């Protein structure tokens, strides 16, 4: 029974994300960890990696601004670090509010957007392998001009301590850096917190736990991590570096799954996007948000797709789509703008300089040239001529236009909403339609009058 209880305790993991840093070096009003990398906030990426590593009991140490609960919601326990007294102070704030328990604690800085669940799992596995180990942490090779904490080792190769920038020994220390992720024996960590020294800047450093563990005769282990995984964001320069790395990862995943990226250097796709195989993405294309693109499409060049759903075998060239749905076989552009609330039916065509907003366009309908359709329901097999406009705004309110199946909207027609144009009706070029048009009839003139019934 005793051995069974010990085994259960060894498998007990909790995690804490240190997110109370002010991020003053970013120079922005947005909190550092809420900046996006690959379309996802930095802290959300960290939380997703923790979840992927089977770490579900996660707390967040934050400042007193309330920005993180507002952005992330209340699904995580929050601990407020009211005084900016360093990473050691942040850990102390968490331990003071958490219930005493045994097991293991994973501590991670919130500014590591490229850390993956695979590496976090490796850290857990390594730490849990030896019960005598108090601290296990990630290290990576770093350049000599960085401010990462450096690892000092004894002659036998064991870790002696971590020295931070500002310590006279930092400049001459080996280029082995501290990544800012730690696995701790939870019971030992509680006992060691009162012994953390306060530094000249008034802060307590979590890295001093390493030296304390060595002094206590407890094991200290390291796990090597790729330098890219350990990119920490402290400035907008760091943010751009992380963005480039995240973008490269995303594009490689797509290419390995059968998506052709013609020029990765000029293609920008968020990690939240889904693209099916056999689709081609041409240069200078941006696809963001939770966009979904089906198989066999051709997207770009010079195209922006935002929070949109694109069916199979669609072609979108040189256009901007924002919160749009395209059914299968639709062609768009070049130079079209489809605004939020637009739904285009199967095999429809939206050509050059067409703008559509909050409208449903039926299957096989064609709007081949410049024009505007707003707040409209357009049926199947409709022709919308060049320069046709739905006049949906009367200066105070928006009104809807309805066009029936098989109708023909002549070039330069103005449909003054609210108005219905019946199925297979015909509006002559330049007609100003101010009244409903019956199915199968033809209207012309200003204002439009029937010329055939």
Residue pairs with C-beta under 8 A, 6 or more apart in sequence:
9 102
9 103
10 103
10 104
10 128
10 131
11 103
11 128
12 101
12 102
12 103
12 104
13 54
13 55
13 57
13 103
13 104
13 105
13 106
13 124
14 55
14 57
14 58
14 59
14 98
14 101
14 103
14 104
14 105
14 106
14 186
15 50
15 55
15 57
15 58
15 59
15 105
15 106
15 107
15 108
16 58
16 59
16 60
16 61
16 79
16 91
16 94
16 105
16 106
16 107
16 108
17 43
17 46
17 47
17 50
17 58
17 59
17 60
17 61
17 108
17 109
17 110
18 61
18 87
18 90
18 91
18 107
18 108
18 109
18 110
18 206
19 33
19 43
19 60
19 61
19 62
19 68
19 110
20 61
20 62
20 63
20 80
20 81
20 84
20 90
20 93
21 32
21 33
21 63
21 84
21 110
21 111
22 32
22 63
22 84
23 31
23 32
23 33
23 111
23 234
25 234
25 235
26 32
26 35
26 234
26 235
26 236
26 239
27 235
27 236
28 35
28 236
31 65
31 67
31 68
32 42
32 111
32 233
32 234
33 41
33 42
33 43
33 46
33 68
33 110
33 111
33 233
34 41
34 42
34 43
34 67
34 68
34 71
35 41
35 42
35 233
35 239
36 42
37 45
37 113
37 114
37 233
37 239
37 242
37 243
37 246
38 45
38 113
38 243
38 246
38 247
38 249
38 250
38 270
38 271
38 272
39 270
39 271
39 272
39 273
39 288
39 289
40 48
40 113
40 270
40 271
40 272
41 71
42 110
42 111
42 112
42 113
42 233
42 242
43 60
43 68
43 72
43 110
44 72
45 113
45 114
45 115
46 108
46 110
46 112
46 113
46 115
47 58
47 72
47 76
48 117
49 115
49 116
49 117
49 120
50 58
50 106
50 108
50 117
50 120
51 58
51 117
52 116
52 117
52 118
52 120
53 117
53 118
53 120
53 121
53 124
54 121
55 106
55 120
55 124
58 76
59 76
59 77
59 78
59 79
59 94
59 98
60 68
60 72
60 76
60 77
60 78
60 79
60 110
61 78
61 79
61 80
61 81
61 90
61 91
61 93
61 94
62 68
62 69
62 78
62 79
62 80
62 81
63 80
63 81
63 82
63 84
64 80
64 82
68 78
69 78
79 93
79 94
79 97
79 98
80 93
81 89
81 90
81 93
83 89
84 203
85 202
85 203
85 204
86 199
86 201
86 202
86 203
86 204
86 205
86 206
87 109
87 203
87 204
87 205
87 206
87 207
88 193
88 196
88 203
88 204
88 205
88 206
88 208
88 209
89 203
89 204
90 206
91 107
91 189
91 193
91 206
92 193
92 196
92 204
95 189
95 190
95 193
100 190
101 186
101 187
102 186
102 187
103 186
104 124
104 127
104 128
104 183
104 184
104 185
104 186
105 183
105 184
105 185
105 186
105 189
106 120
106 123
106 124
106 181
106 182
106 183
106 184
107 181
107 182
107 183
107 184
107 206
108 115
108 120
108 180
108 181
108 182
109 180
109 181
109 232
111 180
111 232
111 233
111 234
112 179
112 180
112 181
112 229
112 230
112 231
112 232
112 233
113 231
113 233
113 242
113 246
114 228
114 229
114 230
114 231
114 242
114 245
114 246
114 249
115 181
115 229
115 230
116 229
119 138
119 223
119 225
119 226
119 229
120 181
122 223
123 136
123 137
123 138
123 181
123 183
123 223
124 183
126 136
126 183
126 221
126 223
127 133
127 136
127 183
127 221
130 219
130 221
132 218
132 219
133 185
133 218
133 219
133 220
133 221
134 184
134 185
134 188
134 189
134 192
134 209
134 213
134 216
134 218
134 219
134 220
135 182
135 183
135 184
135 185
135 209
135 210
135 213
135 218
135 219
135 220
135 221
136 182
136 183
136 220
136 221
136 222
136 223
137 178
137 179
137 181
137 182
137 183
137 210
137 221
137 222
137 223
138 178
138 179
138 180
138 181
138 222
138 223
138 224
138 225
138 229
138 230
139 151
139 176
139 177
139 178
139 179
139 222
139 223
139 224
139 225
140 176
140 177
140 179
140 224
140 225
140 226
140 227
140 229
140 230
141 175
141 176
141 177
141 227
142 148
142 175
142 176
142 177
142 227
143 175
144 171
144 175
146 177
147 165
148 165
148 177
148 178
148 179
148 230
148 232
149 162
149 163
149 164
149 165
149 170
149 177
149 178
149 207
150 162
150 163
150 169
150 170
150 173
150 174
150 175
150 176
150 177
150 178
151 159
151 162
151 173
151 174
151 176
151 177
151 178
151 222
152 159
152 160
152 161
152 162
152 163
152 169
152 173
152 174
153 159
153 160
153 174
154 160
158 214
158 220
159 210
159 214
159 220
159 221
159 222
160 211
160 214
161 207
161 208
161 210
161 211
161 214
162 178
162 207
162 208
162 210
162 211
163 169
163 170
163 173
164 170
164 205
164 207
177 227
177 230
178 207
179 225
179 229
179 230
179 232
180 230
180 232
181 225
182 206
182 209
184 209
185 218
188 213
188 216
188 218
189 209
192 209
192 212
192 213
192 216
195 212
196 204
196 205
196 208
196 209
196 212
197 204
197 208
198 204
199 205
210 220
213 219
213 220
214 220
228 245
231 238
231 241
231 242
231 245
232 238
233 239
233 242
246 271
247 268
247 269
248 264
249 271
250 269
250 270
250 271
250 273
251 261
251 264
251 267
251 269
254 261
254 269
254 275
254 281
255 261
255 264
257 277
258 277
258 278
259 275
259 276
259 277
259 278
259 279
259 280
259 281
260 279
260 280
260 281
261 267
261 281
262 280
262 281
262 282
262 283
262 300
263 282
263 283
263 284
266 283
266 284
266 285
267 281
267 283
267 284
267 285
267 300
268 285
268 286
268 287
268 288
269 275
269 281
269 285
269 286
269 287
269 288
270 287
270 288
270 289
270 291
272 288
272 289
272 290
272 291
273 287
273 288
273 289
273 290
273 291
273 292
273 293
274 290
274 291
274 292
274 293
275 281
275 287
275 292
275 293
276 293
276 294
276 295
276 296
276 297
276 312
277 295
278 295
278 296
279 293
279 294
279 295
279 296
279 297
279 298
279 299
280 297
280 298
280 299
281 287
281 299
281 300
282 298
282 299
282 300
282 301
282 303
283 300
283 301
283 302
284 300
284 301
284 302
284 303
285 299
285 300
285 301
285 302
285 303
285 304
285 305
286 303
286 304
286 305
287 293
287 299
287 304
287 305
288 304
288 305
288 306
288 307
289 306
289 307
289 308
290 307
291 305
291 306
291 307
291 308
291 309
291 310
292 308
292 309
292 310
293 299
293 305
293 310
293 314
294 310
294 311
294 312
294 313
294 314
294 328
295 312
295 313
296 312
296 313
297 310
297 312
297 313
297 314
297 315
297 316
298 314
298 315
298 316
298 317
299 305
299 310
299 314
299 316
300 316
300 317
300 318
301 317
301 318
302 317
302 318
302 334
303 316
303 317
303 318
303 319
303 320
303 321
303 333
304 319
304 320
304 321
304 322
305 316
305 321
305 324
306 320
306 321
306 322
306 323
307 322
307 323
308 321
308 322
308 323
308 324
308 325
308 326
309 324
309 325
309 326
310 316
310 321
310 326
310 330
311 326
311 327
311 328
311 329
311 330
311 346
312 328
312 329
313 328
313 329
314 326
314 328
314 329
314 330
314 331
314 332
315 330
315 331
315 332
315 333
316 326
316 331
316 332
316 333
317 332
317 333
317 334
318 333
318 334
318 335
319 332
319 333
319 334
319 335
319 336
319 337
319 338
320 336
320 337
320 338
321 332
321 338
321 342
322 338
322 339
322 340
323 339
323 340
323 341
323 342
324 338
324 339
324 340
324 342
324 343
324 344
325 342
325 343
325 344
326 332
326 344
327 343
327 344
327 345
327 346
327 348
327 363
328 346
328 347
329 346
329 347
330 344
330 345
330 346
330 347
330 348
330 349
330 350
331 348
331 349
331 350
332 338
332 344
332 349
332 350
333 350
333 351
333 352
334 352
335 352
335 353
336 350
336 351
336 352
336 353
336 354
336 355
336 356
337 354
337 355
337 356
338 344
338 350
338 355
338 356
338 357
339 355
339 356
339 357
339 358
340 357
340 358
341 357
341 358
341 359
342 356
342 357
342 358
342 359
342 360
342 361
343 359
343 360
343 361
344 350
344 356
344 361
345 360
345 361
345 362
345 363
345 364
345 365
345 380
346 363
346 364
347 363
347 364
348 361
348 362
348 363
348 364
348 365
348 366
349 365
349 366
349 367
349 368
350 356
350 361
350 367
351 366
351 367
351 368
351 369
352 368
352 369
352 370
353 369
353 370
353 371
354 367
354 369
354 370
354 371
354 372
354 373
355 371
355 372
355 373
355 374
356 367
356 372
356 373
356 374
357 372
357 373
357 374
357 375
358 374
358 375
359 373
359 374
359 375
359 376
359 377
359 378
359 390
360 376
360 377
360 378
361 367
361 373
361 378
361 382
362 378
362 379
362 380
362 381
362 382
362 405
363 380
363 381
364 380
364 381
365 378
365 379
365 380
365 381
365 382
365 383
365 384
366 382
366 383
366 384
367 373
367 384
367 388
368 384
368 386
369 385
369 386
369 387
370 386
370 387
371 384
371 385
371 386
371 387
371 388
371 389
372 388
372 389
372 390
373 384
373 388
373 389
373 390
373 401
374 390
374 392
374 393
374 398
375 390
375 392
375 398
375 399
375 400
375 401
375 417
376 390
376 392
376 400
376 401
376 402
376 403
376 415
376 417
377 400
377 401
377 402
377 403
378 384
378 403
379 403
379 404
379 405
379 406
379 407
379 423
380 405
380 406
381 405
381 406
382 403
382 404
382 405
382 406
382 407
382 408
382 409
383 407
383 408
383 409
384 409
385 408
385 409
385 410
385 411
385 412
385 413
385 429
386 411
386 412
387 411
387 412
387 413
388 409
388 410
388 411
388 412
388 413
388 414
388 415
389 413
389 414
389 415
390 401
390 415
390 417
391 414
391 415
391 416
391 417
392 398
392 399
392 400
392 401
392 417
393 399
398 417
399 417
399 418
400 417
400 418
401 415
401 417
401 418
401 419
401 420
401 421
402 419
402 420
402 421
403 409
403 415
403 420
403 421
404 420
404 421
404 422
404 423
404 424
404 425
404 439
405 423
405 424
406 423
406 424
407 421
407 422
407 423
407 424
407 425
407 426
407 427
408 424
408 425
408 426
408 427
409 415
409 421
409 427
410 426
410 427
410 428
410 429
410 430
410 431
411 429
411 430
412 429
412 430
412 431
413 427
413 428
413 429
413 430
413 431
413 432
413 433
414 431
414 432
414 433
415 421
415 427
415 433
416 432
416 433
416 434
419 433
419 434
419 435
419 436
419 437
420 436
420 437
421 427
421 433
421 436
421 437
422 436
422 437
422 438
422 439
422 440
422 441
423 439
423 440
424 439
424 440
425 437
425 438
425 439
425 440
425 441
425 442
425 443
426 441
426 442
426 443
427 433
427 437
427 442
427 443
427 444
427 448
428 442
428 443
428 444
428 445
428 448
428 451
430 444
430 446
431 443
431 444
431 445
431 446
431 448
432 445
432 446
432 447
432 448
433 443
433 447
433 448
434 447
434 448
435 447
435 448
437 443
437 448
438 453
440 453
441 450
441 452
441 453
442 450
442 451
442 452
443 449
443 450
443 451
444 451
445 451
